[in-house]
Amino acid sequence: MSVFLDDIAAALVAAGVGHTTTGSSDWMIYRGHLQAQPDRAIALFEYPGPAPEEGLSIDYPSLQVQVRGKLDDYEAVRVKFKAIFD
């Protein structure tokens, strides 16, 4: 798995936004995929970013975050996405 996604997931867990351990059904964080269950979930996807800096070996990966909630749970998804953004 991507170290970039692992680091982002770890930061979200440390911030109390979600979790990466199985056994809970609320705000599970997935890296590189999104499973059908649980209803409330966060998915992290890595994409290539801009070209690296010439001669500096600096990469700029891009991140896409998807947040899914329960049916008619839009406000909880907005709150969770704001917490992720912050």
Steps between C-alpha positions, in 0.01 A plus 500: 500500500607857449703661778333829404152356564617325816633831636177685418291222658719506813459878528121466471496228767717714730260792448205280597336529157474127429664164559684235301429197717223255427223437749336840499237605251541876517738710287739228390794638295586306183813555293478452123149350499155539654305197614121469485471494880499677745269781396712769665845478343795707384707402195842639410630482143845603377548663162804641320543868563700762316838412355778466760746782557800461269814401687334510845331157509180653639170337408158659533247216519130584489234365732133434443274445800154347478264505798187287502222514757177325577183573303389862557815561707631796299565726799717236674699453178555877470621518861734203447640640176565836671687317779711319238573826319599675822 
